[in-house]
Amino acid sequence: MTTNASAGGSANEEQERFWNDVAGPLWVAAEEETELHTGPFGEAALAVAAPGAGETVLDVGCGCGSTTVALAAAVGPGGSVLGVDLSAAMLARAQERAAACEAPQVRFRRADAQVADLGPGSFDLVFSRFGVMFFADTVEAFANLGRALRPGGRMVFVCWQAPSANPWMAAVNRGAARIFSLETPPHDAPGPFALCDPDHLDAVLRAGGFSSVGITAHEERLHMGLGQPVEDWVHQRLLMGPARSAYLDAGPVRQREVRVALAQELDPYRVDMGAPASGMVMDAAAWIVDARP
Ligand SMILES: C[S@@+](CC[C@H](N)C(=O)[O-])C[C@H]1O[C@@H](n2cnc3c(N)ncnc32)[C@H](O)[C@@H]1O
């Protein structure tokens, strides 16, 4: 298993800073909870990808490596899986995980999947669980990933549907944007919702060289913030979201007011209003994409 010292030649410096300095350590710390929410979507995408024994797989934006080791188990010792990611902290966790699973067919590389030379015609399957929505130039990125596929290969990934279908992520962000008067970014700006419009998603895949594109909806109901005060959950979401800087700059008194206000807005999602730490049930929806050149 190898990890380069830096992503080198990144076309996504802002994202690289974000996933190294901000989100990476938070993701590693919150890994178990995140896995509960993203796991079912990853399993659904893996079922579509159907990695077979002996195949070579690229896991794009592999993060802490949970899907990378699942792919390794599917391809077996005769196959191989390369996990690429921008975040050193997340890759370090991924390496730990692969070592614990004794998966010698797994390698990791710190690289920007939009521009890195991944080896033309190297993979049977390009896979990603929520790792392809952060490219500055999505068409260039999909073209690069397409070049890495062998003839007859497929790319299967899962990405989020619109914010309105994902209140678990959008409710706090929307409330915080209102409170801090944040500008709404363009709909396709790098971020969790960059590929949420299926027409746009279809168009960028085709512009990137994929002529067969299948997009299927997958929905889940997520249990969030179980066993913790809703205000604490709101705090975590604010630290991960677009209002992070405004929230951190606000100072402790204002921060508490914001948390209380946003926690109240989440009352409709609470499952037991009597218990202070009972959690919320919130909808989540993603697209599962199967694309072929
Ligand atoms: C939402 S996280 C998903 C992580 C992991 N796939 C999972 O499901 O737990 C997005 C991941 O994509 C990575 N990423 C973002 N832009 C990337 C790029 N241009 N090249 C490689 N990885 C990237 C981030 O560092 C992060 O680990």
PDBQT file of the ligand as one rigid body, heavy atoms in Angstrom, charges set to zero:
ROOT
HETATM    1  C1  LIG A 301     -17.953  12.832   0.757  1.00  0.00    +0.000 C 
HETATM    2  S1  LIG A 301     -16.357  12.150   0.912  1.00  0.00    +0.000 S 
HETATM    3  C2  LIG A 301     -16.674  10.435   0.560  1.00  0.00    +0.000 C 
HETATM    4  C3  LIG A 301     -15.571   9.551   1.066  1.00  0.00    +0.000 C 
HETATM    5  C4  LIG A 301     -15.816   8.037   0.865  1.00  0.00    +0.000 C 
HETATM    6  N1  LIG A 301     -15.966   7.684  -0.534  1.00  0.00    +0.000 N 
HETATM    7  C5  LIG A 301     -17.001   7.577   1.653  1.00  0.00    +0.000 C 
HETATM    8  O1  LIG A 301     -18.044   7.278   1.056  1.00  0.00    +0.000 OA
HETATM    9  O2  LIG A 301     -16.897   7.520   2.889  1.00  0.00    +0.000 OA
HETATM   10  C6  LIG A 301     -15.612  12.734  -0.588  1.00  0.00    +0.000 C 
HETATM   11  C7  LIG A 301     -14.182  12.249  -0.750  1.00  0.00    +0.000 C 
HETATM   12  O3  LIG A 301     -13.743  12.622  -2.054  1.00  0.00    +0.000 OA
HETATM   13  C8  LIG A 301     -12.397  13.080  -1.958  1.00  0.00    +0.000 C 
HETATM   14  N2  LIG A 301     -12.132  13.954  -3.107  1.00  0.00    +0.000 N 
HETATM   15  C9  LIG A 301     -12.707  15.149  -3.388  1.00  0.00    +0.000 A 
HETATM   16  N3  LIG A 301     -12.220  15.656  -4.541  1.00  0.00    +0.000 NA
HETATM   17  C10 LIG A 301     -11.336  14.725  -5.016  1.00  0.00    +0.000 A 
HETATM   18  C11 LIG A 301     -10.496  14.676  -6.166  1.00  0.00    +0.000 A 
HETATM   19  N4  LIG A 301     -10.454  15.669  -7.063  1.00  0.00    +0.000 N 
HETATM   20  N5  LIG A 301      -9.702  13.586  -6.329  1.00  0.00    +0.000 NA
HETATM   21  C12 LIG A 301      -9.687  12.582  -5.404  1.00  0.00    +0.000 A 
HETATM   22  N6  LIG A 301     -10.471  12.590  -4.296  1.00  0.00    +0.000 NA
HETATM   23  C13 LIG A 301     -11.278  13.648  -4.103  1.00  0.00    +0.000 A 
HETATM   24  C14 LIG A 301     -12.347  13.777  -0.616  1.00  0.00    +0.000 C 
HETATM   25  O4  LIG A 301     -11.038  13.937  -0.137  1.00  0.00    +0.000 OA
HETATM   26  C15 LIG A 301     -13.207  12.849   0.236  1.00  0.00    +0.000 C 
HETATM   27  O5  LIG A 301     -12.456  11.835   0.828  1.00  0.00    +0.000 OA
ENDROOT
TORSDOF 0
